[in-house]
Amino acid sequence: MTWFSMERAALGLGQPMARAAAAAAAMGAVALLAGLALGRAGAAFAALQAGWLFFAGLAAGSVAVAAAVRVAHGEWADALLPIAFAGVGFFGPAFAILAILSLGQGVLAPRQLLAGLLVFVLGARFVRTARSPQVDLARVRSAGAAYLLAYAAGVSLWAFAFVIEPAGHSIPTVVLPASVLGAFLSGLAWIALVAALRDVSGADGRHDLGKLLFGFVLLWSYLLWSLFLPTWYGNVPGESTFLLARWTGAYKPIALWVIATVSAGPFAILFLERFKRNRGTLATAAAMILLGLWAEKVLLVLPAVRMHPDRWDLALGAAALVGVGGLYLLSVGAGLAGIRSASPRGAA
């Protein structure tokens, strides 16, 4: 069985979206090959790292949301769990890309590959246990707890390998917990986006999901502030380099975009109860968070590997980024096939 197929992806995404995703994945593969052929592999691989870090985190984070719900005995989110479980479809392609990155640039030590394997294997085990026709809740919670531990350790190691080691200078330690939280937030935002677009859980379910999303936006913003404030008042050159590299030149607009789309915008939208209940506003906030966290990975990875791309590098990098997104959609599409509106009218 292949990880995905157009027919299976179209069941969950629809034929137009599946075709667009396939075209994006093909464009990313061509960009990577073109980068190798033109001697611009550095830019293509750096963008591939950023895209992988986001989408692997998104897949792992969505499964982590399901595991946390099961471990916490949360029944309110039962209708949302199939969306979260769909993330397991990207585990296979994510590990393949991780191996390509390891072979292509040698940026990962064996421990990161083993950590990735542990995350994906335990995540798949949890989803398989939770989906079992004869569900043993004690086993589901045990599998969920084991996965959450592997998830936290694995995402931390990925951030260490892609961001901290390549930078070569003092890095604030908050980057690691922020990466774990960011992946969890991206998974939660993905669940909220799909649930809102397909009206999976009704207004009350959206309200609960919106409150949870609002809380994690605040927590992510707090960690961002914790990264900035000590660096600012300490004013130690070795520590401030990390932030200054991401607040100058072409990276400053990306930094402003991340702050606006992950923190300020969703905070304003989700502050009011009626906006949490509304399908359109909840979907807007969730989409903003996803786009912002995607850009955050570019902001973390490219300065770390000291990339100052020209227009050709930007074109190849953008294609590689979009390609990973297309592969993600193709991979999770089949898992979204059975998700339908909980309301016959789909009212907002």
C-alpha positions as CSV (number, residue, x, y, z in Angstrom):
1,M,0.0,0.0,0.0
2,T,1.4,3.4,-0.9
3,W,1.3,6.3,1.5
4,F,-1.2,8.1,-0.7
5,S,-2.9,8.1,-4.0
6,M,-4.8,10.6,-5.9
7,E,-8.0,8.6,-5.6
8,R,-7.8,8.3,-1.8
9,A,-6.7,11.9,-1.4
10,A,-9.7,13.1,-3.6
11,L,-12.1,11.3,-1.2
12,G,-11.1,13.7,1.6
13,L,-10.0,16.8,-0.2
14,G,-12.1,16.8,-3.4
15,Q,-10.7,16.4,-6.8
16,P,-9.6,20.0,-7.4
17,M,-7.8,20.3,-4.1
18,A,-6.2,16.9,-4.6
19,R,-4.9,17.9,-8.1
20,A,-3.6,21.2,-6.7
21,A,-1.8,19.3,-3.9
22,A,-0.3,16.8,-6.4
23,A,0.9,19.7,-8.6
24,A,2.5,21.4,-5.6
25,A,4.2,18.2,-4.5
26,A,5.6,17.7,-8.0
27,M,6.8,21.3,-8.1
28,G,8.6,20.9,-4.9
29,A,10.4,17.8,-6.2
30,V,11.4,19.6,-9.4
31,A,12.7,22.5,-7.3
32,L,14.9,20.2,-5.2
33,L,16.3,18.5,-8.3
34,A,16.8,21.9,-10.0
35,G,18.6,23.2,-7.0
36,L,21.0,20.2,-7.1
37,A,21.6,20.6,-10.9
38,L,22.1,24.3,-10.7
39,G,24.4,24.3,-7.7
40,R,21.8,26.0,-5.5
41,A,21.0,23.0,-3.4
42,G,21.7,25.0,-0.2
43,A,18.6,27.2,-0.7
44,A,16.4,24.3,-1.7
45,F,17.5,22.1,1.2
46,A,17.1,25.0,3.7
47,A,13.6,25.6,2.5
48,L,12.9,21.9,2.6
49,Q,14.1,21.8,6.2
50,A,11.7,24.7,7.1
51,G,8.8,23.1,5.4
52,W,9.5,19.7,6.9
53,L,9.8,21.2,10.4
54,F,6.4,22.8,10.1
55,F,4.5,20.0,8.4
56,A,6.1,17.2,10.4
57,G,5.3,19.2,13.5
58,L,1.8,19.8,12.3
59,A,1.2,16.1,11.8
60,A,2.8,15.1,15.1
61,G,1.0,18.0,16.8
62,S,-2.5,17.0,15.6
63,V,-2.0,13.4,16.8
64,A,-0.6,14.9,20.1
65,V,-3.9,16.8,20.5
66,A,-5.8,13.6,20.1
67,A,-3.5,11.8,22.6
68,A,-3.9,14.7,25.1
69,V,-7.7,14.5,24.8
70,R,-7.7,10.8,25.4
71,V,-5.3,11.0,28.4
72,A,-7.4,13.8,29.9
73,H,-10.6,11.8,29.5
74,G,-12.0,14.5,27.2
75,E,-15.3,13.4,25.6
76,W,-16.3,16.8,24.3
77,A,-13.8,16.5,21.4
78,D,-14.8,13.0,20.2
79,A,-16.2,14.4,16.9
80,L,-12.9,16.1,16.3
81,L,-10.6,13.2,16.8
82,P,-10.9,11.8,13.2
83,I,-9.4,15.1,12.0
84,A,-6.5,14.7,14.4
85,F,-5.9,11.1,13.6
86,A,-5.6,11.9,9.9
87,G,-2.1,13.5,10.7
88,V,-0.7,10.0,10.9
89,G,-0.9,9.7,7.2
90,F,2.1,12.1,6.8
91,F,4.3,10.1,9.2
92,G,5.7,7.9,6.5
93,P,6.5,10.7,4.0
94,A,7.9,12.8,6.8
95,F,10.4,10.2,7.8
96,A,11.4,9.7,4.2
97,I,12.1,13.5,3.8
98,L,14.0,13.4,7.1
99,A,16.2,10.7,5.6
100,I,16.7,12.7,2.5
101,L,17.8,15.8,4.5
102,S,20.2,13.6,6.5
103,L,21.8,12.2,3.4
104,G,21.7,15.5,1.4
105,Q,23.3,17.8,3.9
106,G,24.3,15.7,6.9
107,V,22.5,18.0,9.2
108,L,21.1,15.3,11.4
109,A,22.8,12.9,13.8
110,P,21.5,9.4,14.1
111,R,19.8,10.3,17.4
112,Q,17.4,12.7,15.5
113,L,16.5,10.0,13.0
114,L,15.9,7.6,15.8
115,A,13.8,10.2,17.6
116,G,11.8,10.8,14.5
117,L,11.2,7.0,14.1
118,L,10.2,6.8,17.7
119,V,7.7,9.7,17.3
120,F,6.1,8.2,14.2
121,V,6.0,4.6,15.4
122,L,4.5,5.5,18.8
123,G,2.1,7.9,17.1
124,A,0.9,5.3,14.6
125,R,0.5,2.8,17.5
126,F,-1.6,5.3,19.5
127,V,-3.9,6.0,16.5
128,R,-4.2,2.3,15.7
129,T,-5.1,1.5,19.3
130,A,-7.6,4.4,19.5
131,R,-9.3,3.3,16.2
132,S,-9.6,-0.3,17.2
133,P,-13.1,-1.7,16.9
134,Q,-12.9,-3.0,20.5
135,V,-11.5,0.0,22.2
136,D,-9.7,-0.5,25.5
137,L,-9.7,3.0,27.0
138,A,-6.9,2.1,29.5
139,R,-4.7,0.9,26.6
140,V,-5.6,4.0,24.6
141,R,-4.5,6.3,27.4
142,S,-1.3,4.4,28.0
143,A,-0.4,4.6,24.3
144,G,-1.4,8.3,24.3
145,A,0.8,9.0,27.3
146,A,3.8,7.2,25.7
147,Y,3.3,9.1,22.5
148,L,3.1,12.5,24.2
149,L,6.5,11.9,25.9
150,A,8.0,10.8,22.6
151,Y,6.4,13.8,20.9
152,A,7.9,16.3,23.3
153,A,11.4,14.8,23.1
154,G,11.3,14.3,19.4
155,V,10.1,17.8,18.4
156,S,12.7,19.2,20.8
157,L,15.5,17.3,19.1
158,W,14.3,18.4,15.7
159,A,14.4,22.0,16.7
160,F,17.9,21.4,18.2
161,A,19.1,19.9,14.9
162,F,17.5,22.4,12.5
163,V,17.8,25.6,14.4
164,I,20.3,25.5,17.3
165,E,23.2,23.4,16.0
166,P,23.4,25.2,12.6
167,A,23.4,28.6,14.3
168,G,26.7,28.1,16.1
169,H,26.0,30.7,18.7
170,S,24.2,31.1,22.0
171,I,20.6,30.2,21.6
172,P,17.8,30.9,24.1
173,T,16.7,27.6,25.6
174,V,13.1,28.7,25.3
175,V,13.3,27.8,21.6
176,L,12.9,24.1,22.4
177,P,9.7,24.3,24.5
178,A,8.4,27.0,22.1
179,S,8.9,24.5,19.2
180,V,7.0,21.8,21.1
181,L,4.2,24.2,21.9
182,G,4.1,25.6,18.3
183,A,3.7,22.1,16.8
184,F,0.9,21.4,19.2
185,L,-0.7,24.8,18.4
186,S,-0.4,24.1,14.6
187,G,-2.1,20.7,15.1
188,L,-4.9,22.4,17.1
189,A,-5.3,25.1,14.5
190,W,-5.5,22.5,11.7
191,I,-8.3,20.6,13.6
192,A,-10.1,23.9,14.1
193,L,-9.8,24.9,10.5
194,V,-11.2,21.6,9.2
195,A,-13.9,21.4,11.8
196,A,-15.0,24.9,11.0
197,L,-15.0,24.4,7.2
198,R,-17.0,21.2,7.5
199,D,-19.1,22.2,10.5
200,V,-18.1,19.0,12.3
201,S,-19.0,19.8,15.9
202,G,-21.7,22.5,15.8
203,A,-21.6,25.9,17.5
204,D,-20.9,24.6,21.0
205,G,-18.1,22.4,19.9
206,R,-16.6,25.4,18.0
207,H,-16.9,27.5,21.1
208,D,-14.9,24.9,23.2
209,L,-12.3,24.5,20.4
210,G,-12.0,28.3,20.1
211,K,-11.4,28.7,23.8
212,L,-8.7,26.1,23.7
213,L,-7.1,27.7,20.6
214,F,-7.3,31.1,22.3
215,G,-5.5,29.7,25.4
216,F,-2.7,28.2,23.4
217,V,-2.3,31.4,21.4
218,L,-1.8,33.2,24.7
219,L,0.7,30.6,25.9
220,W,2.7,30.8,22.6
221,S,2.7,34.6,22.9
222,Y,4.0,34.3,26.4
223,L,6.9,32.1,25.3
224,L,7.7,34.6,22.6
225,W,7.8,37.4,25.1
226,S,10.0,35.2,27.4
227,L,12.4,34.9,24.5
228,F,12.5,38.6,23.8
229,L,12.5,40.2,27.3
230,P,15.6,38.5,29.0
231,T,17.6,39.0,25.7
232,W,16.7,42.7,25.6
233,Y,17.5,43.6,29.2
234,G,20.6,41.3,29.3
235,N,21.9,42.8,26.1
236,V,24.6,40.1,25.8
237,P,26.0,40.1,22.2
238,G,26.2,36.4,22.0
239,E,22.5,36.0,23.0
240,S,21.1,39.0,21.1
241,T,22.6,37.7,17.8
242,F,19.8,35.1,17.6
243,L,17.0,37.8,17.7
244,L,18.9,40.4,15.7
245,A,19.5,38.0,12.8
246,R,15.7,37.6,12.5
247,W,14.9,41.3,12.9
248,T,17.0,42.8,10.1
249,G,16.8,42.9,6.3
250,A,14.4,40.6,4.5
251,Y,13.6,38.7,7.7
252,K,12.0,41.6,9.5
253,P,8.7,41.5,7.5
254,I,8.5,37.8,8.1
255,A,9.0,38.4,11.9
256,L,6.2,41.0,11.8
257,W,4.0,38.6,9.9
258,V,4.5,35.9,12.5
259,I,3.6,38.2,15.4
260,A,0.5,39.5,13.6
261,T,-0.8,36.1,12.4
262,V,0.0,33.9,15.4
263,S,-0.5,36.3,18.2
264,A,-2.2,39.7,17.6
265,G,-4.7,38.7,14.9
266,P,-6.0,35.4,16.5
267,F,-6.2,37.2,19.9
268,A,-8.4,39.9,18.5
269,I,-10.7,37.4,16.6
270,L,-11.0,34.8,19.3
271,F,-11.5,37.2,22.2
272,L,-15.3,37.4,21.7
273,E,-17.5,34.4,22.2
274,R,-19.6,34.9,19.1
275,F,-16.4,34.8,17.0
276,K,-15.5,31.5,18.5
277,R,-18.9,30.1,17.7
278,N,-18.9,31.4,14.1
279,R,-17.5,29.1,11.4
280,G,-16.0,31.8,9.3
281,T,-14.2,33.7,12.1
282,L,-12.9,30.5,13.7
283,A,-11.6,29.2,10.3
284,T,-10.0,32.6,9.7
285,A,-8.2,32.6,13.0
286,A,-7.0,29.0,12.5
287,A,-5.8,29.7,9.0
288,M,-3.9,32.8,10.2
289,I,-2.2,30.7,12.9
290,L,-1.1,28.0,10.4
291,L,0.3,30.5,7.9
292,G,2.1,32.3,10.7
293,L,3.7,29.2,12.2
294,W,4.7,28.1,8.7
295,A,6.5,31.5,8.2
296,E,8.0,31.1,11.7
297,K,9.8,28.0,10.6
298,V,11.3,29.9,7.7
299,L,12.4,32.6,10.2
300,L,14.0,30.0,12.5
301,V,15.8,27.9,9.9
302,L,17.1,30.2,7.2
303,P,19.1,32.6,9.4
304,A,20.4,29.6,11.3
305,V,22.0,28.1,8.2
306,R,23.1,31.7,7.2
307,M,21.0,31.8,4.1
308,H,20.8,35.2,2.3
309,P,19.0,34.0,-0.9
310,D,18.8,35.9,-4.2
311,R,15.7,35.8,-6.4
312,W,16.5,32.3,-7.8
313,D,17.1,30.9,-4.4
314,L,13.9,32.4,-3.2
315,A,12.0,30.8,-6.2
316,L,13.5,27.4,-5.5
317,G,12.9,27.7,-1.8
318,A,9.3,28.8,-2.2
319,A,8.6,25.9,-4.5
320,A,10.2,23.4,-2.0
321,L,8.1,24.9,0.8
322,V,4.9,24.6,-1.2
323,G,5.9,21.1,-2.3
324,V,6.0,19.8,1.3
325,G,2.6,21.3,1.9
326,G,1.2,19.5,-1.2
327,L,2.7,16.3,0.0
328,Y,1.1,16.8,3.4
329,L,-2.4,17.3,1.9
330,L,-2.1,14.3,-0.3
331,S,-1.0,12.2,2.7
332,V,-3.8,13.2,5.1
333,G,-6.5,13.5,2.5
334,A,-7.7,9.9,2.8
335,G,-8.0,10.3,6.6
336,L,-10.4,13.2,6.1
337,A,-12.7,11.2,3.8
338,G,-15.3,10.2,6.4
339,I,-15.5,13.6,8.0
340,R,-18.9,15.2,7.3
341,S,-20.9,18.1,8.7
342,A,-22.7,17.4,12.0
343,S,-25.5,19.8,10.9
344,P,-27.6,19.2,7.8
345,R,-27.7,22.9,7.2
346,G,-24.1,23.7,8.1
347,A,-25.2,26.9,9.8
348,A,-22.7,29.3,11.1
